[in-house]
Amino acid sequence: MSISPQSSTTSATAGASSSSAVTTETIIEARDAAFAALAGGFDLVDLSETLGPDSVIWPGAPALQVTEAVQHDTDGYHARIVSTFEHAGTHFDAPEHFVPGGESAADISIDRLVLPVSVLDIREKAAADANAVVEPADIEAFETAHGPIRRGTAVLIDSGWAARNADVLAYTGSETTDNLKFPGFGVPAAQLLVERGVVGLGVDTLGIDPGSEPLFPVHREVTHPAGLWHLENLVNVDQLPAQGAVLAVGVPRIAGGTGFPTRVFAFIPRT
């Protein structure tokens, strides 16, 4: 994500033909099959980091600010005023983030927020190249090993980057937006996943695009125009199976929201 993206030349309807082919019925069918496989019991995995004033966020973005509003001892109850950048911590990107007139966080139905998830393990690639990208060959290898990525599902990457998120430079590669280093999705792979009917993408890094792509071509040209949502700064992705988990995304319904810090968790088969 970016705190000052260039203006997009892509209209909000540019990807309609790709996204409209994935119907609510398609998602429900995929979700029902995934939940049926959990009949023997399931465990929950929290994929959200704790957001605080010291959380590592996009360079230059304002940190979380918390102000005490009322106190137990003086007011009889406690509440605070919280000010946050919409794309801080584990957060959701709505298509409107890069597509003027695209869907906001409040527009996205809950049927598109609870769905099966596939997890691509690129830890080996990321260890060798901080700006590693998911490529079509990675998707093909995944499907050979684990079965097809179904329409109406989400795809996450496990790059191992979440282990770095307490260290600014290790996680971002730079204290400014110059020379950022973190893995992400490549454009050809993102295009392939859109064609496959994926509903959302997620990463355990600062952004869906790798750090070496300052113009955000996946956000701008591929996924948001096609109506896909994103999750960024996930944690514990390594605790999910390659296939078989169900993802739940609790993004707040804020009018016009380009995204928001979000509680994300997964149901995984109990072994």
C-alpha positions in Angstrom: 0.0 0.0 0.0 1.0 3.6 -0.3 0.1 6.7 1.7 0.2 8.9 -1.5 -0.6 6.7 -4.5 -0.4 8.1 -8.0 -3.8 8.7 -9.6 -5.1 5.5 -11.2 -6.1 5.5 -14.8 -8.2 2.3 -14.3 -11.9 2.7 -13.9 -13.8 1.0 -11.1 -15.5 -1.3 -13.6 -12.4 -2.3 -15.5 -12.2 -5.7 -13.8 -15.9 -6.3 -13.6 -15.9 -9.2 -16.1 -13.3 -11.0 -14.0 -14.9 -10.4 -10.6 -18.6 -10.9 -11.6 -17.8 -14.4 -12.8 -17.3 -15.3 -9.1 -20.8 -15.4 -7.7 -22.0 -15.5 -4.1 -23.2 -19.0 -4.9 -19.7 -20.0 -6.0 -18.2 -18.7 -2.7 -20.9 -20.4 -0.6 -20.3 -23.7 -2.4 -16.6 -23.6 -1.7 -17.1 -22.5 1.9 -19.7 -25.3 2.6 -17.2 -27.9 1.3 -14.4 -26.5 3.4 -16.6 -26.4 6.6 -17.8 -30.0 5.9 -14.1 -31.1 6.1 -13.9 -29.5 9.5 -16.7 -31.8 10.9 -14.2 -33.7 13.0 -13.3 -30.5 14.9 -11.2 -27.5 14.3 -8.8 -25.1 16.0 -8.5 -21.4 15.5 -5.4 -19.4 14.5 -5.2 -15.7 15.0 -3.6 -14.1 12.0 -3.6 -10.5 13.4 -0.8 -8.7 15.1 -1.5 -6.4 18.1 -1.6 -2.8 16.8 0.0 -0.2 19.0 1.9 3.1 18.7 5.2 1.2 18.1 3.9 -1.1 15.4 5.9 -1.2 12.2 3.8 0.5 9.5 4.4 1.9 6.0 7.3 4.4 6.1 5.9 7.9 6.5 2.4 6.9 7.6 1.2 8.3 11.0 1.5 6.0 13.9 -1.5 5.0 16.0 -2.4 7.6 18.5 -4.5 6.9 21.7 -6.0 9.6 23.9 -7.8 8.9 27.2 -11.4 10.1 26.9 -12.9 9.1 30.2 -11.6 7.2 33.3 -12.9 4.7 35.8 -12.0 6.8 38.8 -13.5 10.1 37.5 -16.2 9.0 35.1 -17.2 5.6 36.2 -16.2 3.9 33.0 -13.2 3.8 30.7 -13.0 4.7 27.0 -10.3 6.1 24.7 -10.1 8.0 21.4 -8.1 6.1 18.8 -6.7 7.7 15.7 -5.2 5.4 13.1 -4.1 5.3 9.5 -6.5 3.0 7.6 -3.7 0.8 6.5 -1.9 0.1 9.8 -1.0 -3.2 11.3 -2.8 -6.3 10.1 -5.3 -4.6 7.8 -7.7 -4.9 5.0 -7.5 -3.2 1.6 -10.7 -2.5 -0.2 -10.7 -2.0 -4.0 -11.4 1.7 -3.5 -7.8 2.0 -2.1 -6.5 2.2 -5.6 -9.6 2.4 -7.8 -11.6 5.6 -7.7 -15.2 4.6 -7.2 -14.3 1.0 -6.3 -16.0 -0.8 -3.5 -15.3 0.5 0.0 -14.8 -1.7 3.1 -18.4 -1.2 4.0 -19.6 -2.4 0.5 -18.1 -5.8 0.7 -20.6 -8.5 1.8 -19.8 -10.9 4.6 -20.0 -13.8 2.1 -16.8 -12.5 0.6 -15.1 -12.3 4.0 -15.5 -16.0 5.2 -14.1 -18.4 2.7 -11.6 -21.2 2.1 -7.9 -20.3 1.9 -4.9 -21.7 0.1 -1.4 -20.9 1.5 1.6 -20.6 -0.8 4.9 -21.3 1.0 7.6 -19.1 -0.5 9.9 -19.0 2.5 12.8 -20.5 0.6 12.6 -18.0 -2.2 12.2 -15.1 0.3 15.3 -16.2 2.3 17.3 -16.0 -0.9 15.7 -12.8 -2.2 14.1 -10.2 0.0 12.0 -9.0 -3.0 10.9 -12.4 -4.0 7.6 -12.7 -5.9 5.0 -15.3 -6.3 5.2 -16.4 -10.0 2.8 -18.6 -12.1 5.3 -21.5 -11.7 4.8 -21.3 -7.9 1.1 -21.6 -8.3 1.4 -24.5 -10.7 3.8 -26.3 -8.3 1.4 -25.7 -5.4 -1.5 -27.2 -7.3 0.5 -30.2 -8.4 1.4 -30.9 -4.7 -1.9 -29.8 -3.0 -4.7 -29.7 -5.5 -6.4 -26.9 -7.4 -7.0 -23.4 -6.0 -10.8 -23.3 -6.1 -12.9 -20.4 -7.4 -14.4 -18.3 -4.6 -11.4 -18.7 -2.3 -8.6 -16.6 -0.9 -4.8 -17.1 -1.4 -2.2 -16.1 1.2 1.6 -16.3 1.0 3.8 -17.5 3.8 7.2 -15.8 3.2 8.4 -16.0 6.8 8.4 -12.2 7.0 6.1 -12.0 10.0 9.0 -13.1 12.2 10.7 -9.8 11.4 7.9 -7.4 12.2 9.4 -6.3 15.5 12.4 -4.8 13.7 11.7 -1.9 11.3 14.7 -2.4 9.0 14.4 -6.2 8.9 10.7 -6.0 8.0 10.8 -3.1 5.6 14.4 -2.9 4.3 14.4 0.9 4.6 13.3 3.7 6.9 11.9 5.5 3.9 9.9 4.5 0.8 13.2 4.2 -1.1 14.7 0.7 -1.5 12.0 -1.2 0.4 12.6 -4.9 0.6 9.9 -7.5 1.2 8.3 -10.3 -0.8 4.9 -10.1 -2.6 2.9 -11.2 -5.6 4.1 -10.7 -9.1 1.8 -9.3 -11.8 1.6 -12.5 -13.9 0.8 -14.6 -10.8 -1.9 -12.1 -9.7 -3.4 -12.2 -13.2 -3.5 -16.0 -13.1 -5.3 -15.9 -9.7 -7.8 -13.4 -10.9 -8.5 -15.7 -13.9 -8.9 -18.6 -11.5 -11.7 -16.7 -9.6 -9.9 -15.9 -6.4 -11.7 -13.3 -4.2 -8.8 -12.0 -2.0 -5.1 -12.1 -1.5 -3.0 -11.8 1.7 0.6 -11.4 2.7 2.7 -11.5 5.8 4.5 -8.4 4.7 3.9 -4.7 4.3 2.2 -5.0 0.9 0.8 -7.3 -1.8 3.3 -5.9 -4.3 6.9 -6.6 -3.3 9.0 -3.8 -1.9 10.8 -3.4 -5.3 7.6 -2.3 -7.0 7.0 1.4 -5.9 4.2 1.9 -8.5 2.1 -1.0 -7.0 1.2 -2.7 -10.3 -0.6 -5.6 -8.7 -2.8 -3.2 -6.6 -3.3 -0.7 -9.4 -3.5 -2.8 -12.6 -4.7 -6.3 -11.6 -6.4 -7.1 -8.3 -8.3 -4.0 -7.1 -9.7 -3.2 -10.6 -11.0 -6.8 -10.6 -12.7 -6.3 -7.2 -10.3 -8.4 -5.1 -9.6 -7.4 -1.5 -6.2 -7.6 0.2 -4.9 -8.5 3.7 -1.5 -7.2 4.7 0.8 -7.6 7.7 -0.6 -11.0 8.6 1.1 -13.1 11.3 1.0 -16.9 12.0 0.4 -17.8 8.4 2.9 -20.6 8.9 0.4 -22.3 11.2 -2.1 -22.8 8.4 -2.2 -25.9 6.1 -1.6 -25.5 2.4 -5.3 -26.3 1.8 -8.3 -27.0 4.1 -8.5 -23.9 6.3 -11.3 -21.3 6.3 -10.5 -17.7 6.6 -12.6 -15.1 8.5 -12.0 -11.4 8.0 -13.6 -9.0 10.5 -13.1 -5.6 8.8 -15.3 -2.8 10.2 -18.1 -1.5 8.1 -16.8 2.1 7.9 -18.5 4.2 5.2 -16.2 4.9 2.4 -13.4 3.0 4.0 -10.3 2.3 1.9 -9.4 -0.4 4.4 -9.0 -0.7 8.2 -7.0 -2.5 10.9 -8.7 -5.9 11.0 -9.0 -9.0 13.1 -8.3 -12.0 10.9 -8.5 -15.6 12.0 -8.7 -19.1 10.5 -10.5 -22.3 11.2 -8.0 -25.2 10.7 -8.8 -29.0 10.8 -8.0 -30.5 14.1 -5.3 -33.2 13.8 
